[in-house]
Amino acid sequence: MAHELTTLLRTLRHGRALAGKQDIAETVAILGRDTSDGIRLGDDCAAIPDGDGYLLLASEGFQDSFVRSMPWFAGYCGVMVNISDIAAMGGRPVAVVDALWSDTSEAAASILTGLHEGARTYGVPVVGGHTNMRSTHNSLSVAILGRARHLLTSFDAQPGEVLIAAIDLRGRWHDPHPFWDASSALCHTEGAARLRDDLDLLPGIAEDGLSRAAKDISMAGLLGTALMLAECSGIGMTITLDDIPRPDDAPMERWLSAFPSYGYLLTARPEDARAIITRFQARGITAAIIGQCDMTRRLDIIWDGEKETFWDLARTPLMGFVS
């Protein structure tokens, strides 16, 4: 089993997903870690102080190959993944705008239909953007505005807290891409209201003071997302793979590389963990304590009794946020 854990972690450590996150370090080197007005870089959204709360601003871009092969789903994801970022910060969405380039009007129509149906499913309007239907390629980016009363951030996980994973397992693989899709099948059904209410769990948790730190599980996968959270917070974590919510038929390597449509990591005081888990479970979302936060600045992994270090942030920063 020790050899199997070593092989698994080596594969994930050298995968394209984490390599893409390492590219962020080049951006950080140019833009700096903090803006002049104190808005921290490295979170799921920019949190801009506004009255008694925060405006949340984020954007997502999509690879041309994905947009070309799955235009409707790319448009739908343009809304879905941005709203997930807003929820991960303890917020609620206000509106989205898109920037679309396509080589034909037919391609644009499929992308925009997906965008429209995603917006309708999640109850957030598309209020403008940019369109070019005479391009040499098909590309999409979508930006979102949200609002939060109390923040969940990437910077406030503390040693001594537990790490909770909450993932909607009521989905399917969206082959050939590594997407676990528990959303798009509900876009034309009464289940759309359930999707919106499920997202509202995150701001509720923030407003009730049960957690201060969270991230949505991104293309970096669960371990990569935990690593980003640990780096921004300046902490370490130990994660037990056997405790991670996972579909029965999903191999561990594939699941740890997956991008779930609804998947979050949160940290909490041990005494608040049960209340958080209960809220997710009451809505049919699988949630469990999967790890502990510590002061090591390492991400250590336990699987079937074996333990190995996945990443040492003190020696090798991921995104360039280690002080």
C-alpha positions in Angstrom: 0.0 0.0 0.0 2.9 2.4 0.7 4.1 2.0 -2.9 0.5 2.6 -4.2 0.3 5.8 -2.1 3.7 7.0 -3.4 2.7 6.3 -7.0 -0.7 8.1 -6.6 0.9 11.2 -5.0 3.6 11.3 -7.6 1.1 11.2 -10.4 -1.0 14.0 -8.9 2.0 16.1 -8.0 3.3 16.2 -11.6 -0.1 16.5 -13.3 -1.2 19.4 -15.5 -3.7 20.6 -13.0 -1.1 21.5 -10.4 1.3 22.8 -13.0 -1.4 25.3 -14.0 -1.6 26.5 -10.5 2.1 26.9 -10.3 1.9 29.3 -13.3 0.0 31.7 -10.9 3.4 32.5 -9.3 4.5 34.3 -12.4 1.4 36.5 -12.2 2.0 37.1 -8.5 5.5 38.2 -9.2 4.3 40.9 -11.5 1.1 42.1 -9.8 2.3 41.6 -6.2 0.5 39.8 -3.4 -1.6 42.8 -2.2 -3.2 45.7 -4.0 -2.8 49.2 -2.7 -6.2 49.2 -1.0 -5.7 45.9 0.8 -7.7 43.6 -1.4 -5.8 40.3 -1.1 -4.9 38.3 -4.2 -5.2 34.5 -4.2 -8.8 34.0 -3.1 -11.7 32.6 -5.1 -13.0 36.1 -5.6 -11.7 39.6 -5.0 -13.5 40.8 -1.8 -14.1 44.6 -2.1 -15.3 46.3 1.1 -18.7 47.8 0.5 -20.9 49.3 3.3 -21.6 46.6 5.9 -20.4 43.8 3.6 -18.3 43.0 0.5 -18.7 43.1 -3.3 -17.3 39.9 -4.8 -15.7 39.9 -8.2 -14.4 36.9 -10.1 -13.9 35.6 -13.6 -13.3 32.3 -15.4 -11.8 31.5 -18.8 -12.3 28.3 -20.7 -9.8 26.4 -23.0 -10.6 26.6 -26.7 -10.6 22.8 -27.0 -13.3 22.5 -24.3 -15.5 25.3 -25.8 -15.2 23.7 -29.3 -16.0 20.1 -28.2 -18.8 21.0 -25.7 -20.1 24.4 -26.6 -23.4 24.2 -24.7 -21.8 22.8 -21.6 -19.0 25.4 -21.7 -21.7 28.1 -21.7 -23.5 26.4 -18.8 -20.2 26.0 -16.9 -19.5 29.7 -17.4 -22.3 30.5 -14.9 -22.0 27.4 -12.7 -18.3 27.6 -11.8 -18.4 31.4 -11.2 -21.3 31.0 -8.9 -19.4 28.3 -7.0 -16.6 30.8 -6.5 -19.1 33.3 -5.0 -20.5 30.7 -2.7 -17.0 29.6 -1.6 -16.5 33.2 -0.3 -19.7 33.2 1.6 -21.6 35.2 -1.0 -24.6 35.2 -3.2 -24.5 36.1 -7.0 -25.8 39.4 -8.4 -25.0 39.2 -12.2 -22.7 37.9 -14.8 -21.2 39.2 -18.0 -19.5 37.2 -20.8 -16.9 37.6 -23.5 -17.4 35.3 -26.4 -15.4 34.7 -29.6 -16.7 32.2 -32.2 -16.0 31.4 -35.8 -19.7 31.0 -36.7 -23.0 32.2 -35.5 -24.1 28.6 -35.0 -21.2 27.9 -32.6 -22.0 31.1 -30.7 -25.7 30.2 -30.5 -24.9 26.9 -28.7 -22.5 28.6 -26.3 -24.9 31.4 -25.5 -27.8 28.9 -25.1 -25.8 27.1 -22.4 -24.9 30.4 -20.8 -28.6 31.4 -20.8 -29.8 28.1 -19.3 -27.1 28.2 -16.7 -28.2 31.7 -15.7 -31.8 30.7 -15.6 -31.0 27.6 -13.5 -29.0 29.5 -10.9 -31.2 32.6 -10.9 -28.5 35.1 -11.9 -29.0 37.4 -14.9 -26.5 37.9 -17.8 -26.4 41.7 -18.0 -23.9 42.3 -20.8 -20.5 41.5 -22.2 -18.7 41.2 -25.5 -19.5 39.1 -28.6 -17.4 38.4 -31.7 -18.9 35.9 -34.2 -16.2 36.5 -36.9 -13.2 35.1 -35.0 -10.7 32.4 -36.0 -11.5 30.4 -32.8 -14.1 29.7 -30.2 -13.3 31.0 -26.7 -15.4 32.0 -23.7 -14.7 33.9 -20.5 -17.4 34.9 -17.9 -17.1 37.3 -15.0 -19.4 37.5 -12.0 -20.4 40.0 -9.4 -21.7 38.9 -6.0 -22.2 40.2 -2.5 -21.3 38.8 1.0 -22.2 39.9 4.5 -19.5 37.7 6.1 -16.6 36.2 4.3 -15.2 32.8 3.9 -11.6 33.2 2.7 -8.5 31.3 1.7 -6.5 33.2 4.3 -8.2 32.3 7.6 -7.7 28.6 8.2 -6.1 28.1 11.6 -4.0 25.3 13.1 -6.1 23.1 15.3 -9.1 23.4 13.0 -10.6 20.4 11.1 -10.9 20.2 7.4 -14.3 19.3 6.0 -15.2 18.2 2.5 -18.7 18.6 1.2 -19.4 17.1 -2.2 -22.6 16.4 -4.1 -22.2 12.7 -5.2 -25.6 12.7 -7.0 -23.9 13.2 -10.4 -22.1 11.6 -13.3 -18.8 11.9 -15.2 -18.9 14.3 -18.1 -16.4 12.5 -20.3 -13.9 13.0 -21.7 -13.2 15.9 -19.3 -12.6 15.3 -15.6 -15.9 16.9 -14.5 -18.2 15.3 -11.9 -21.5 16.9 -13.0 -24.3 17.0 -10.4 -25.9 20.1 -12.0 -26.7 20.2 -15.7 -29.2 17.3 -15.7 -31.4 19.5 -13.3 -31.4 22.6 -15.5 -34.8 21.9 -17.0 -36.4 20.5 -13.9 -37.7 21.5 -10.5 -34.3 20.4 -9.2 -32.9 23.8 -10.3 -34.4 25.3 -7.1 -32.5 22.7 -5.2 -29.2 23.7 -6.8 -29.8 27.3 -5.7 -30.7 26.4 -2.2 -27.7 24.0 -1.9 -25.4 26.9 -2.7 -27.0 29.1 -0.1 -25.6 26.8 2.6 -22.2 28.4 2.3 -23.2 32.0 3.0 -25.4 30.7 5.8 -22.4 29.0 7.4 -20.4 32.2 7.1 -23.1 34.4 8.6 -23.6 32.0 11.5 -19.9 32.1 12.3 -19.4 28.4 11.9 -16.4 28.8 9.5 -14.1 31.5 8.3 -12.2 29.6 5.6 -13.3 27.7 2.5 -12.5 27.0 -1.2 -14.4 25.3 -3.9 -12.7 22.2 -5.3 -11.2 23.4 -8.6 -9.5 21.9 -11.6 -6.5 21.4 -9.2 -8.6 18.6 -7.6 -9.2 18.0 -4.0 -5.6 17.8 -2.9 -4.5 20.7 -5.0 -7.4 22.8 -3.6 -6.4 21.9 -0.1 -2.8 22.9 -0.9 -3.9 26.3 -2.2 -5.9 26.9 1.0 -3.0 25.8 3.2 -0.6 28.1 1.3 -2.7 31.2 1.5 -3.4 30.6 5.2 0.3 29.7 6.0 -0.6 26.4 7.6 -0.2 22.7 7.0 -2.8 19.9 6.8 -3.0 16.1 7.2 -5.7 14.5 5.0 -7.0 10.9 5.3 -8.0 9.7 1.8 -10.4 7.0 3.1 -12.5 9.8 4.7 -13.1 11.8 1.5 -16.6 11.6 0.2 -16.4 9.5 -3.0 -18.7 7.6 -5.4 -18.5 3.9 -4.8 -17.2 3.2 -8.3 -14.8 6.1 -8.6 -11.1 5.1 -8.5 -9.1 7.2 -6.0 -6.7 8.7 -8.6 -9.6 9.8 -10.9 -11.6 11.2 -8.0 -8.7 13.2 -6.6 -8.3 14.7 -10.2 -12.0 15.5 -10.5 -13.6 18.9 -10.7 -17.0 18.5 -9.0 -19.8 20.8 -9.9 -20.6 21.1 -6.2 -17.6 20.5 -4.0 -16.1 22.6 -1.1 -13.4 22.4 1.5 -14.1 24.3 4.7 -12.1 24.5 8.0 -13.8 24.9 11.3 -13.3 24.6 15.0 -13.8 21.0 16.1 -16.8 21.9 18.1 -18.5 23.4 15.1 -17.8 20.6 12.6 -20.9 18.6 13.4 -23.3 21.5 12.8 -21.7 22.2 9.4 -21.8 18.6 8.3 -25.4 18.3 9.5 -26.5 21.2 7.3 -25.0 19.6 4.2 -26.3 16.1 5.0 -29.8 17.5 5.5 -29.8 18.5 1.8 -28.5 15.2 0.6 -24.9 16.4 0.2 -22.2 14.1 1.5 -19.9 15.8 4.0 -17.2 14.6 6.4 -14.1 15.6 8.3 -11.2 14.6 6.1 -8.2 16.1 7.9 -6.6 18.3 10.5 -4.9 21.7 10.2 -1.5 22.2 11.8 1.5 24.5 11.7 3.8 22.3 9.5 3.2 24.0 6.1 3.1 20.5 4.7 0.3 18.6 3.1 0.6 15.1 4.5 -1.6 12.3 3.2 -2.7 9.1 5.0 -4.1 6.2 3.1 -4.9 2.8 4.6 -2.6 3.5 7.5 0.4 4.7 5.4 1.5 8.4 5.6 3.5 10.4 3.1 4.1 14.1 2.4 2.4 15.3 -0.8 3.9 18.8 -0.8 6.1 20.9 1.5 5.1 24.5 1.0 8.0 25.8 3.1 10.4 24.4 0.5 8.3 24.7 -2.7 5.6 27.3 -2.9 2.7 26.5 -5.2 1.3 29.9 -6.2 3.9 32.2 -4.6 1.9 33.1 -1.5 4.2 31.7 1.2 5.8 34.4 3.2 
